[in-house]
Structures are given as C-alpha cells and as structure tokens.
Amino acid sequence: MYSNQYFFSNKTINQYSQNQYWYFANSLFGYICALYSSIDIYNYMLNIFRRYQVGITHDDKVIYWQCDANGHCRAAKLIEYDTNGKSINSHWHYAHPSYNTSPPDRLPFGLHLLAKHPLDASIVVVESEKSALLGATYNLHYLRNDTRLPLFIATGSADIVTTLKHLQGRNVTLFPGDNNTEEWLRIARDHSSLVNSIEVNAMVRYFTEQKVIKPGGEYSDLITAMRQHELRKFI
C-alpha cells in the first residue's frame, strides 16, 4: 500500500481543472463540442472532462491523469491536439517524484469512475482517452449523468489484458480500432474468465471496409463519422 506521499495532491490536480477558460479555449475540447449542436454542450462537456479528471494546461495541452480505482493519481500523460482533434504531440510526464517505478504503472483511463458504476451496468473499453471522452457523450441527448448507461474506459497507456484485470465481475464490450480488431477478438476469447461477460463490437472494422472510416481508425473516428452523418446510408 502506497502512502499519500506517492500521489499527487488534489491541490496539484485541481490547478489544471479550475480555469474554465482553458477548457473552452482548448483544441480538443472545442473539436468535440463542434460535433454537437446543443446549446448546453459546453457545460455538459466541461462536466465530462472534469468527471474523467482531464486537466488543461495554460498552453493548450491535455492532461490525462493516471488514477487508480481509489482516485489516487501517480502520473499523467500529456497530449497536444490540433483543431481537428488529431494528436500532434504526446509524452509521458508528471510521474510523481517519490514514485520510483520507471516507467510508472500504466492504468486504464477512467478507472477511478468504476466504483460508482453499478456492477450490472455495461463497461465499454476503447483504445484512446479521446475515444472514451467521445463515448461519454452517449448520454448527450439527456444532458444528465445516468450511471445505468455504459461507462467508457480507455486502455490508454495500459494494454487490453491489464485493463480487463481491473474489470473483474463486469459485463464488458470491447470496441477495438481497425488495427487491433483481430488481437482484441483473440484476447476476448482467451481471457474471457477475467470478467463476467465479454463481447467484441467490430463496427470500426466494418465501416473501415466500407470506406467511411480511414484505415487505422478507432472508436473516436466512428463517433465523428456518426455526428457528421456519414453513416446515415448504412443505418
């Protein structure tokens, strides 16, 4: 058991989440908001970013804190995005100086939300943190937080098997990206005992084959295509 000296304090984390303007001016935040027409989108998305403990720096970088199931954050990954929501710079950063493991433990993104999610509700696993944030807009039509809806967790810096180990007893749906479809299908078959139930949704691969999504795409590209009505002729 680690003592508090190994974790970032709430004060440190909150200094990157208190400035509302930094969110509204952020490239990724603005890109996601632009996919929706709701007048309440900015406040709703702000709530999603803060619920997932996503920080924003003064120079437009996104901080994905690496938090365990108890909400303790030991490290973070910084990513810079362009105005099209594409990653242009990424690096592991902010490993706590008292934490001696190199590199720090890789944790799934959104893991700290798991304890508050009903045991029988679905968990959707995607690849990137950006995909999890877009997945969290699943409830956008209601503009409220409903824990009965799926909780989106991203493997992020962790691998898929490590992610599944954190989801014991849960009902899990995997949304692999185009490049990882076969691997995630194999892992779902070989490691099904790690969770209560598991299925793989290969919609990203399907719409890649239909040339709606570019090769190598992931769940975030599927949601973007959906919001831009590019899937209308298929549904």
KOLKE-457642 format. One record per residue: residue in three letters; z, x negated, y negated of N, C-alpha, C in turn; residue number from 1. Coordinates in pm, whole numbers, m for minus. Atoms other than C-alpha are relative to their C-alpha. Layout:
BEGIN
{'ALA' {Z X Y} {Z X Y} {Z X Y} NUM} ...
END
This chain:
BEGIN
{'MET' {0 m85 119} {0 0 0} {0 m89 m125} 1} {'TYR' {8 78 123} {m102 m140 m336} {95 56 m105} 2} {'SER' {m83 m44 111} {134 m126 m631} {m90 32 m118} 3} {'ASN' {79 m42 115} {23 11 m967} {m65 m117 m74} 4} {'GLN' {57 114 71} {m49 m340 m1091} {m143 m29 45} 5} {'TYR' {135 23 m50} {m368 m335 m882} {m100 103 m52} 6} {'PHE' {87 m107 46} {m507 m24 m1051} {m12 m2 m152} 7} {'PHE' {16 m16 144} {m648 37 m1395} {87 115 m47} 8} {'SER' {m86 m104 55} {m413 239 m1610} {m85 115 m54} 9} {'ASN' {69 m115 58} {m504 586 m1731} {m42 m29 m144} 10} {'LYS' {33 35 137} {m499 443 m2082} {m132 m76 m7} 11} {'THR' {124 78 m4} {m773 194 m1994} {m119 88 32} 12} {'ILE' {109 m89 m41} {m985 458 m1822} {m33 99 m110} 13} {'ASN' {22 m105 100} {m936 718 m2093} {m66 m51 m128} 14} {'GLN' {63 49 122} {m1052 489 m2371} {m152 9 7} 15} {'TYR' {144 m15 m15} {m1402 530 m2228} {m41 145 24} 16} {'SER' {33 m141 m21} {m1382 908 m2196} {48 91 m112} 17} {'GLN' {m55 m81 108} {m1218 1024 m2520} {m100 27 m112} 18} {'ASN' {95 m13 110} {m1514 976 m2755} {m115 91 41} 19} {'GLN' {101 m99 m37} {m1723 1291 m2719} {m138 m41 m48} 20} {'TYR' {129 41 54} {m1998 1144 m2935} {m70 m99 91} 21} {'TRP' {60 98 m90} {m2051 857 m2691} {m72 69 115} 22} {'TYR' {68 m76 m106} {m2135 1113 m2421} {m127 64 m54} 23} {'PHE' {114 m75 52} {m2363 1323 m2638} {m115 m92 m41} 24} {'ALA' {103 96 40} {m2550 1009 m2752} {m50 m84 118} 25} {'ASN' {35 83 m115} {m2575 861 m2401} {m134 41 60} 26} {'SER' {135 m26 m51} {m2923 832 m2246} {2 87 126} 27} {'LEU' {m5 m78 m123} {m2829 966 m1901} {52 141 m27} 28} {'PHE' {m56 m131 33} {m2615 1247 m2040} {m106 87 m67} 29} {'GLY' {103 m76 70} {m2896 1354 m2273} {m114 40 91} 30} {'TYR' {108 m30 m94} {m3156 1334 m1996} {36 119 88} 31} {'ILE' {m40 m110 m88} {m2959 1564 m1765} {8 130 m78} 32} {'CYS' {m11 m121 81} {m2882 1811 m2043} {m137 59 m34} 33} {'ALA' {135 m45 37} {m3252 1827 m2133} {m68 77 111} 34} {'LEU' {59 m73 m113} {m3329 1967 m1786} {39 147 0} 35} {'TYR' {m53 m135 2} {m3140 2285 m1872} {m14 61 m139} 36} {'SER' {20 m69 128} {m3178 2548 m2141} {124 74 m48} 37} {'SER' {m122 m71 38} {m2824 2686 m2151} {57 m57 m130} 38} {'ILE' {m59 44 127} {m2661 2674 m2494} {135 m68 24} 39} {'ASP' {m131 57 m31} {m2339 2573 m2320} {m11 m130 79} 40} {'ILE' {20 112 m91} {m2493 2279 m2133} {78 m124 m40} 41} {'TYR' {m66 124 42} {m2339 2001 m2343} {148 0 39} 42} {'ASN' {m141 m6 m35} {m1981 2115 m2296} {19 7 151} 43} {'TYR' {m9 m9 m145} {m2042 2203 m1932} {m22 m138 64} 44} {'MET' {28 131 m56} {m2194 1862 m1859} {110 m100 m36} 45} {'LEU' {m111 86 38} {m1916 1691 m2052} {116 18 98} 46} {'ASN' {m106 m28 m97} {m1672 1861 m1817} {m30 m65 134} 47} {'ILE' {40 62 m126} {m1868 1738 m1513} {22 m151 m6} 48} {'PHE' {m15 145 13} {m1877 1378 m1638} {148 m39 2} 49} {'ARG' {m142 34 6} {m1505 1379 m1712} {70 31 131} 50} {'ARG' {m62 m33 m128} {m1416 1552 m1385} {m30 m108 104} 51} {'TYR' {37 109 m90} {m1602 1279 m1198} {47 m136 m51} 52} {'GLN' {m54 122 62} {m1428 1022 m1420} {m111 m101 m31} 53} {'VAL' {110 85 47} {m1752 888 m1563} {29 m39 m144} 54} {'GLY' {m24 48 134} {m1690 673 m1868} {m128 m38 m70} 55} {'ILE' {115 41 82} {m1928 588 m2151} {48 m109 m96} 56} {'THR' {m35 109 92} {m1922 264 m2348} {m66 22 m135} 57} {'HIS' {53 m15 135} {m1997 225 m2717} {m147 m43 m7} 58} {'ASP' {138 47 2} {m2328 52 m2628} {m86 71 105} 59} {'ASP' {86 m91 m78} {m2464 339 m2411} {0 m25 150} 60} {'LYS' {m6 21 m144} {m2364 216 m2065} {89 107 64} 61} {'VAL' {m77 m96 m77} {m2228 449 m1798} {95 m76 92} 62} {'ILE' {m98 63 m88} {m1908 351 m1615} {33 94 114} 63} {'TYR' {m39 m75 m119} {m1869 478 m1260} {124 m66 59} 64} {'TRP' {m124 56 m50} {m1505 414 m1180} {7 15 152} 65} {'GLN' {m19 m3 m145} {m1432 329 m816} {142 45 29} 66} {'CYS' {m132 m60 m18} {m1142 562 m737} {21 42 144} 67} {'ASP' {m30 m42 m136} {m968 628 m408} {41 146 2} 68} {'ALA' {m31 m142 m14} {m857 965 m274} {121 43 m81} 69} {'ASN' {m117 m29 83} {m538 941 m480} {m30 m10 m149} 70} {'GLY' {38 11 140} {m731 889 m802} {27 m135 m60} 71} {'HIS' {m24 135 50} {m642 519 m832} {m131 m77 m8} 72} {'CYS' {126 70 23} {m926 312 m977} {22 m151 0} 73} {'ARG' {m17 144 m13} {m958 m52 m876} {m116 m80 m60} 74} {'ALA' {118 70 49} {m1306 m135 m1004} {m97 103 m55} 75} {'ALA' {101 m90 54} {m1617 10 m1165} {m136 m65 5} 76} {'LYS' {139 45 6} {m1992 m15 m1167} {m60 49 m131} 77} {'LEU' {65 m36 126} {m2179 m21 m1498} {m150 11 20} 78} {'ILE' {145 m18 m7} {m2532 116 m1521} {m51 44 m136} 79} {'GLU' {67 m40 123} {m2760 141 m1821} {m126 76 37} 80} {'TYR' {116 m84 m28} {m3027 413 m1823} {m90 8 m123} 81} {'ASP' {90 m27 111} {m3337 472 m2031} {0 150 m28} 82} {'THR' {m1 m140 40} {m3415 806 m2195} {m62 92 105} 83} {'ASN' {56 m79 m111} {m3599 918 m1877} {95 5 119} 84} {'GLY' {m98 m5 m106} {m3283 882 m1672} {m17 m106 107} 85} {'LYS' {24 107 m97} {m3403 566 m1497} {95 m117 m26} 86} {'SER' {m89 114 12} {m3167 279 m1427} {m78 m123 m42} 87} {'ILE' {69 120 48} {m3266 m32 m1620} {88 m124 10} 88} {'ASN' {m90 115 m12} {m2960 m249 m1568} {126 46 74} 89} {'SER' {m116 m39 m79} {m2683 m235 m1310} {75 m124 46} 90} {'HIS' {m79 110 m54} {m2398 m464 m1219} {143 45 28} 91} {'TRP' {m138 m26 m35} {m2058 m460 m1058} {89 m66 m105} 92} {'HIS' {m79 51 113} {m1795 m503 m1324} {140 61 5} 93} {'TYR' {m133 m56 21} {m1438 m438 m1423} {86 m1 125} 94} {'ALA' {m92 12 m112} {m1284 m543 m1092} {136 m39 m58} 95} {'HIS' {m131 25 57} {m913 m539 m1164} {41 m146 24} 96} {'PRO' {m32 142 m14} {m794 m897 m1230} {107 m30 106} 97} {'SER' {m105 21 m101} {m499 m850 m992} {m48 31 141} 98} {'TYR' {53 m40 m130} {m725 m731 m710} {m81 m116 55} 99} {'ASN' {53 128 m45} {m814 m1035 m501} {m119 9 94} 100} {'THR' {114 m13 m90} {m1075 m896 m263} {m129 m22 m77} 101} {'SER' {128 25 67} {m1421 m1023 m354} {m113 19 100} 102} {'PRO' {m7 m98 109} {m1618 m807 m382} {106 106 29} 103} {'PRO' {m100 m106 m21} {m1376 m513 m432} {m49 100 105} 104} {'ASP' {37 m105 m96} {m1368 m234 m174} {m103 93 m63} 105} {'ARG' {99 m96 46} {m1673 m13 m205} {45 140 40} 106} {'LEU' {m46 m135 m26} {m1571 351 m235} {m107 101 m37} 107} {'PRO' {94 m107 38} {m1779 670 m237} {34 54 m138} 108} {'PHE' {m18 m56 133} {m1826 822 m580} {38 146 11} 109} {'GLY' {m48 m138 m4} {m1632 1145 m632} {110 21 102} 110} {'LEU' {m100 m9 m105} {m1379 1068 m359} {131 58 m52} 111} {'HIS' {m127 m48 55} {m1086 1147 m591} {5 152 m13} 112} {'LEU' {5 m146 11} {m1202 1513 m605} {24 68 134} 113} {'LEU' {m4 m56 m134} {m1176 1560 m229} {128 79 28} 114} {'ALA' {m129 m63 m31} {m806 1651 m214} {11 141 m57} 115} {'LYS' {m8 m131 64} {m857 1950 m444} {m105 97 52} 116} {'HIS' {108 m83 m52} {m1152 2082 m246} {43 63 132} 117} {'PRO' {m42 m67 m124} {m1088 2344 28} {m58 m68 125} 118} {'LEU' {39 72 m121} {m1105 2198 379} {m124 61 65} 119} {'ASP' {113 m65 m66} {m1360 2456 496} {m124 8 m89} 120} {'ALA' {117 m1 89} {m1592 2414 195} {m89 m120 30} 121} {'SER' {97 103 m34} {m1904 2204 228} {12 m123 m89} 122} {'ILE' {12 125 74} {m1934 1841 125} {m146 m45 12} 123} {'VAL' {139 48 0} {m2282 1723 26} {2 m147 m39} 124} {'VAL' {3 144 25} {m2343 1349 46} {m140 m40 m43} 125} {'VAL' {127 51 53} {m2620 1195 m165} {14 m150 m19} 126} {'GLU' {m2 145 10} {m2708 836 m242} {62 m51 m130} 127} {'SER' {m41 59 128} {m2660 765 m613} {99 88 m75} 128} {'GLU' {m91 m73 86} {m2395 865 m862} {m74 101 m87} 129} {'LYS' {82 m92 80} {m2668 1019 m1075} {m35 125 80} 130} {'SER' {31 m116 m85} {m2764 1245 m782} {122 91 15} 131} {'ALA' {m122 m81 m12} {m2402 1358 m742} {23 80 m127} 132} {'LEU' {m19 m72 127} {m2381 1448 m1112} {m99 115 m13} 133} {'LEU' {98 m107 4} {m2703 1646 m1088} {34 108 102} 134} {'GLY' {m42 m97 m100} {m2575 1809 m771} {113 88 m50} 135} {'ALA' {m114 m76 54} {m2261 1916 m957} {m45 111 m93} 136} {'THR' {52 m108 84} {m2483 2132 m1180} {m41 120 86} 137} {'TYR' {25 m110 m93} {m2525 2353 m870} {61 131 m51} 138} {'ASN' {m75 m116 48} {m2278 2587 m1037} {m34 37 m144} 139} {'LEU' {30 m14 142} {m2450 2584 m1374} {m19 145 m43} 140} {'HIS' {27 m138 38} {m2552 2949 m1368} {128 76 m29} 141} {'TYR' {m127 m69 20} {m2186 3050 m1363} {83 m63 m112} 142} {'LEU' {m72 72 106} {m2066 2792 m1617} {151 3 22} 143} {'ARG' {m141 8 m33} {m1735 2762 m1438} {15 m92 120} 144} {'ASN' {m28 85 m116} {m1571 2541 m1177} {46 88 115} 145} {'ASP' {m34 m79 m117} {m1563 2704 m835} {9 m94 119} 146} {'THR' {m17 97 m107} {m1416 2490 m560} {m53 49 133} 147} {'ARG' {60 m48 m124} {m1574 2712 m296} {m143 m51 15} 148} {'LEU' {135 55 m5} {m1912 2565 m385} {5 m143 53} 149} {'PRO' {0 137 m57} {m2020 2232 m231} {51 m104 m99} 150} {'LEU' {m38 116 78} {m1859 1915 m356} {m100 m110 29} 151} {'PHE' {98 106 m16} {m2116 1644 m417} {68 m136 m12} 152} {'ILE' {m52 136 m4} {m2015 1292 m323} {m116 m95 24} 153} {'ALA' {106 98 m17} {m2237 985 m351} {53 m122 76} 154} {'THR' {m39 124 m65} {m2229 684 m125} {21 m107 m106} 155} {'GLY' {m16 94 110} {m2273 486 m448} {m4 m143 49} 156} {'SER' {m8 140 m42} {m2159 133 m373} {38 m13 147} 157} {'ALA' {m40 3 m141} {m2036 224 m23} {m122 28 87} 158} {'ASP' {106 m38 m92} {m2252 267 287} {30 138 56} 159} {'ILE' {m15 m138 m45} {m2303 602 458} {108 13 107} 160} {'VAL' {m103 m9 m103} {m2078 527 757} {140 m5 m62} 161} {'THR' {m128 7 71} {m1790 424 530} {30 131 m70} 162} {'THR' {m18 m129 68} {m1844 743 333} {45 107 97} 163} {'LEU' {m36 m100 m99} {m1826 957 646} {144 m17 49} 164} {'LYS' {m137 26 m45} {m1498 791 747} {102 61 m95} 165} {'HIS' {m90 m62 98} {m1345 932 428} {m5 153 6} 166} {'LEU' {23 m145 m2} {m1464 1284 519} {40 63 132} 167} {'GLN' {m44 m52 m129} {m1283 1342 848} {48 145 m14} 168} {'GLY' {m38 m140 0} {m1239 1711 928} {m82 87 m92} 169} {'ARG' {81 m74 98} {m1501 1815 674} {m135 43 59} 170} {'ASN' {135 m44 m34} {m1830 2005 704} {m96 m67 m97} 171} {'VAL' {78 90 85} {m2090 1763 573} {m150 26 15} 172} {'THR' {146 m2 4} {m2454 1790 471} {m48 m127 m68} 173} {'LEU' {56 122 57} {m2647 1470 411} {m135 29 m65} 174} {'PHE' {129 m8 69} {m2931 1455 157} {m52 m142 m19} 175} {'PRO' {50 137 15} {m3096 1119 225} {m119 m6 m93} 176} {'GLY' {120 25 77} {m3355 971 m5} {m116 m25 93} 177} {'ASP' {121 19 m80} {m3709 918 113} {10 m123 90} 178} {'ASN' {m3 126 m76} {m3648 559 224} {107 m3 109} 179} {'ASN' {m112 6 m93} {m3328 636 416} {7 118 97} 180} {'THR' {m5 m121 m83} {m3419 957 600} {24 m32 146} 181} {'GLU' {m16 32 m142} {m3457 802 946} {137 m59 29} 182} {'GLU' {m129 63 m22} {m3145 591 909} {113 102 m3} 183} {'TRP' {m107 m99 11} {m2928 883 799} {m6 100 115} 184} {'LEU' {11 m85 m118} {m3065 1100 1081} {66 m67 121} 185} {'ARG' {m59 75 m111} {m2964 829 1328} {152 m6 m13} 186} {'ILE' {m145 9 22} {m2620 786 1172} {67 135 22} 187} {'ALA' {m56 m134 m22} {m2562 1162 1174} {13 28 149} 188} {'ARG' {m5 m19 m146} {m2640 1161 1547} {107 m88 64} 189} {'ASP' {m89 97 m65} {m2439 851 1635} {145 7 m47} 190} {'HIS' {m135 m1 57} {m2136 915 1413} {49 142 m31} 191} {'SER' {m37 m139 26} {m2101 1293 1428} {148 26 24} 192} {'SER' {m141 m19 m31} {m1748 1256 1566} {92 m33 m118} 193} {'LEU' {m81 35 116} {m1629 1123 1230} {38 121 m84} 194} {'VAL' {m22 m118 84} {m1648 1469 1071} {2 125 87} 195} {'ASN' {m6 m126 m74} {m1607 1834 1170} {m139 46 40} 196} {'SER' {140 m34 m27} {m1978 1910 1143} {m88 m79 m94} 197} {'ILE' {90 79 83} {m2281 1731 1008} {m143 46 21} 198} {'GLU' {143 m29 m7} {m2641 1814 929} {m72 m83 m105} 199} {'VAL' {81 80 92} {m2922 1633 754} {m108 88 m59} 200} {'ASN' {104 m75 70} {m3140 1800 493} {m107 m98 m45} 201} {'ALA' {109 94 27} {m3477 1623 475} {m98 52 m104} 202} {'MET' {89 m55 101} {m3614 1811 174} {m64 m107 m87} 203} {'VAL' {57 106 82} {m3662 1490 m23} {m122 m60 70} 204} {'ARG' {113 52 m75} {m3887 1351 252} {m115 99 2} 205} {'TYR' {104 m102 m5} {m4075 1680 277} {m79 6 m131} 206} {'PHE' {69 m11 128} {m4153 1701 m94} {m64 m132 m42} 207} {'THR' {72 126 19} {m4244 1334 m96} {m135 7 70} 208} {'GLU' {125 m15 m75} {m4505 1408 171} {m95 99 m68} 209} {'GLN' {82 m96 74} {m4624 1700 m43} {m44 m54 m136} 210} {'LYS' {37 70 124} {m4666 1450 m331} {58 65 m125} 211} {'VAL' {m73 m55 114} {m4425 1642 m553} {96 m106 m54} 212} {'ILE' {m92 109 34} {m4178 1351 m549} {m68 m131 36} 213} {'LYS' {61 131 m27} {m4292 991 m571} {70 m67 118} 214} {'PRO' {m62 72 m113} {m4232 772 m263} {122 m80 m46} 215} {'GLY' {m122 72 33} {m3885 622 m258} {98 81 m81} 216} {'GLY' {m86 m85 80} {m3730 916 m441} {126 42 73} 217} {'GLU' {m126 m47 m59} {m3388 1070 m381} {33 139 m53} 218} {'TYR' {m40 m137 32} {m3192 1389 m440} {m15 30 m149} 219} {'SER' {13 m25 143} {m3190 1349 m819} {m144 32 m37} 220} {'ASP' {141 m29 26} {m3571 1350 m814} {m36 141 46} 221} {'LEU' {22 m136 m48} {m3566 1672 m612} {50 101 m102} 222} {'ILE' {m55 m92 99} {m3341 1844 m866} {m83 m2 m128} 223} {'THR' {84 10 119} {m3552 1713 m1154} {m129 78 17} 224} {'ALA' {124 m74 m28} {m3868 1850 m992} {26 151 0} 225} {'MET' {m36 m142 m4} {m3692 2182 m937} {18 54 m141} 226} {'ARG' {m22 m45 138} {m3582 2204 m1301} {m128 2 m81} 227} {'GLN' {128 3 70} {m3932 2118 m1416} {m104 91 64} 228} {'HIS' {82 m103 m65} {m4071 2395 m1192} {m115 m56 81} 229} {'GLU' {107 59 m80} {m4283 2155 m989} {4 47 145} 230} {'LEU' {m10 m47 m138} {m4159 2314 m665} {m38 146 14} 231} {'ARG' {18 m145 m1} {m4250 2670 m759} {m102 46 103} 232} {'LYS' {105 m44 m93} {m4566 2687 m546} {40 m19 146} 233} {'PHE' {m44 23 m137} {m4371 2572 m239} {111 93 43} 234} {'ILE' {m119 m81 m31} {m4077 2813 m261} {m30 149 m11} 235} 
END
